[in-house]
Amino acid sequence: MSGHSEHQPISTKIVISGGFGVGKTTLIGAISEIEPLVTEAAMTERSVGVDDRGERTGKTTTTVALDFGRITLDPTLVLYLFGTPGQERFVFLWDDLVDGALGAVVLVDTGRIEDCFPVMDYFEQAGLPFVVAVNQFPGERGFDADELREALDLDVSAPLVFCDARERESVKNVLLAAVEQAILHRVTRTGVAVPH
């Protein structure tokens, strides 16, 4: 036995949400250090007119319960990532997925900005701090932060980050922003400083 105690890392939950087909499953898969748990089901003819694939017609599956992954950001912090289904008809699952979460990421597709509004409204009503992460799909017109803030009706103080959900380092930066936002929210709400 070594004479010093090992410190267990803090484990916390981050919810990944956004509209249908925005890249939530991809984001979790890009960063998870374990094989992600995904509950993807094949899209069928019955989903036509219900699940709008937009311009991304190559999408053939959809999350029907949740995605789950884990990432150790450093020796002191482990994040458990819970991805929500994107369709509003699965909102009944969101309450369970949000329960106990430190914060959230709202993933946005600039080709379908309106798809993220129900999620943002939900997190605001739940009092869950979140960051907005713009998933930059190849070949899309670039937007600057001011344009996006206006389109999203996002306050200037709300975190807005750009990412590529396929790239590990890009996803890591999004998660760090979410943790920072959650800590800031807690300090602001309670007035209690978080120890370093």
C-alpha positions in Angstrom: 0.0 0.0 0.0 1.4 3.4 -1.0 0.8 5.8 1.8 -1.3 8.3 -0.3 -4.9 8.0 -1.3 -5.9 7.8 -4.9 -8.5 10.5 -5.8 -11.4 9.2 -7.8 -12.4 11.3 -10.8 -15.6 13.2 -10.7 -18.2 11.7 -13.0 -20.9 13.8 -14.5 -23.6 13.7 -17.2 -23.8 15.8 -20.3 -26.8 15.6 -22.7 -26.2 16.0 -26.4 -29.3 17.1 -28.2 -30.5 18.9 -31.4 -32.7 18.3 -34.4 -33.1 15.2 -36.4 -30.0 14.2 -38.4 -27.8 17.0 -37.0 -24.9 14.6 -36.0 -25.5 13.7 -32.3 -24.6 10.0 -32.8 -21.6 11.0 -34.9 -20.4 13.4 -32.2 -20.6 10.8 -29.4 -18.9 8.2 -31.6 -16.1 10.6 -32.4 -15.1 11.2 -28.8 -16.2 8.2 -26.7 -13.4 6.1 -25.3 -15.7 3.1 -25.1 -17.7 1.6 -27.9 -20.8 3.8 -27.9 -24.2 2.4 -27.2 -26.5 3.5 -30.0 -30.2 2.7 -30.4 -30.4 3.3 -34.1 -33.2 1.8 -36.1 -33.6 1.7 -39.9 -35.8 4.3 -41.3 -38.7 2.8 -43.2 -41.4 4.1 -45.6 -43.5 4.8 -42.6 -41.1 7.6 -41.6 -41.7 9.5 -44.9 -43.4 12.7 -44.1 -42.7 12.2 -40.4 -38.9 12.3 -40.2 -37.7 15.0 -42.6 -34.2 14.2 -43.7 -33.8 17.5 -45.4 -31.0 17.6 -47.9 -29.1 14.8 -46.2 -31.0 12.1 -48.1 -28.2 9.5 -47.3 -29.5 9.2 -43.7 -31.0 5.7 -43.4 -31.2 5.2 -39.6 -32.6 7.2 -36.6 -32.0 7.2 -32.9 -35.1 5.8 -31.1 -34.0 5.9 -27.5 -30.6 7.3 -26.7 -26.9 7.2 -27.6 -24.4 6.7 -24.8 -20.6 7.3 -24.6 -17.9 8.1 -22.0 -14.9 10.3 -22.2 -12.2 11.0 -19.5 -11.3 14.6 -20.1 -8.5 14.5 -17.5 -7.7 12.4 -14.5 -10.2 14.4 -12.4 -13.2 14.5 -14.7 -15.2 11.8 -16.6 -18.2 12.8 -18.8 -21.0 10.4 -19.5 -22.6 11.5 -22.7 -26.3 10.9 -23.3 -27.6 11.7 -26.8 -31.3 12.3 -27.2 -33.5 11.4 -30.2 -33.9 14.5 -32.4 -37.6 14.2 -33.2 -40.1 16.1 -31.0 -42.2 13.0 -30.8 -39.6 11.5 -28.4 -39.7 14.4 -26.0 -41.1 12.1 -23.3 -37.6 10.5 -23.1 -35.9 13.9 -22.6 -37.0 14.2 -19.0 -35.2 11.0 -18.0 -32.1 11.8 -20.1 -31.8 15.3 -18.6 -32.3 14.2 -15.0 -29.1 14.7 -13.0 -27.2 16.3 -16.0 -24.6 19.0 -15.3 -25.2 20.6 -18.7 -26.0 20.1 -22.3 -24.9 20.6 -25.9 -27.5 21.7 -28.5 -26.1 20.7 -31.9 -27.2 22.9 -34.8 -27.3 22.3 -38.6 -27.3 25.7 -40.3 -29.4 24.2 -43.1 -32.2 23.6 -40.6 -31.8 26.0 -37.8 -35.4 25.9 -36.8 -35.0 22.2 -35.8 -33.1 23.2 -32.6 -35.7 25.6 -31.2 -37.7 22.9 -29.4 -34.6 21.6 -27.7 -33.3 25.1 -26.7 -36.8 25.9 -25.3 -36.8 22.7 -23.4 -33.4 23.2 -21.8 -34.3 26.9 -20.9 -37.5 25.8 -19.2 -35.6 23.0 -17.4 -33.0 25.4 -16.2 -30.2 23.3 -17.7 -27.2 25.3 -18.9 -26.2 24.6 -22.4 -23.9 25.6 -25.3 -24.9 25.8 -28.9 -22.5 23.9 -31.2 -22.8 24.5 -34.9 -22.0 21.4 -36.8 -20.2 22.5 -39.9 -21.3 20.2 -42.7 -19.1 20.0 -45.8 -20.1 22.3 -48.6 -22.4 24.5 -46.6 -22.3 28.3 -46.7 -20.4 29.6 -43.7 -22.3 31.8 -41.2 -20.6 34.2 -38.8 -21.4 34.2 -35.1 -23.5 37.4 -35.3 -25.7 36.0 -38.1 -26.2 32.8 -36.2 -27.0 34.5 -32.9 -29.6 36.5 -34.7 -31.1 33.5 -36.4 -31.2 31.5 -33.1 -32.3 34.5 -31.1 -29.4 33.7 -28.9 -28.2 36.1 -26.2 -24.7 37.5 -26.6 -23.6 35.9 -23.4 -24.8 32.4 -24.4 -21.9 30.2 -25.6 -21.8 29.6 -29.4 -19.1 27.3 -30.8 -18.3 25.9 -34.2 -17.4 22.2 -34.6 -17.0 19.2 -36.8 -18.9 16.4 -35.1 -16.6 13.9 -36.9 -13.4 15.3 -35.4 -12.3 14.2 -31.8 -10.5 17.5 -30.9 -13.3 19.6 -32.2 -15.9 17.6 -30.1 -13.6 17.8 -27.1 -13.6 21.6 -27.3 -17.4 21.6 -27.4 -17.6 19.4 -24.3 -15.1 21.7 -22.5 -17.3 24.7 -23.3 -20.4 22.8 -22.0 -18.6 22.0 -18.7 -17.4 25.6 -18.3 -20.9 26.9 -19.0 -22.4 24.6 -16.4 -19.8 25.6 -13.8 -20.4 29.3 -14.6 -24.2 28.8 -14.3 -23.8 27.1 -10.9 -21.6 29.8 -9.6 -24.0 32.5 -10.8 -27.0 30.8 -9.5 -25.6 29.9 -6.0 -23.0 32.5 -5.5 -20.7 29.7 -4.4 -17.3 29.5 -5.9 -16.3 26.1 -7.4 -13.0 24.8 -6.0 -10.1 24.5 -8.5 
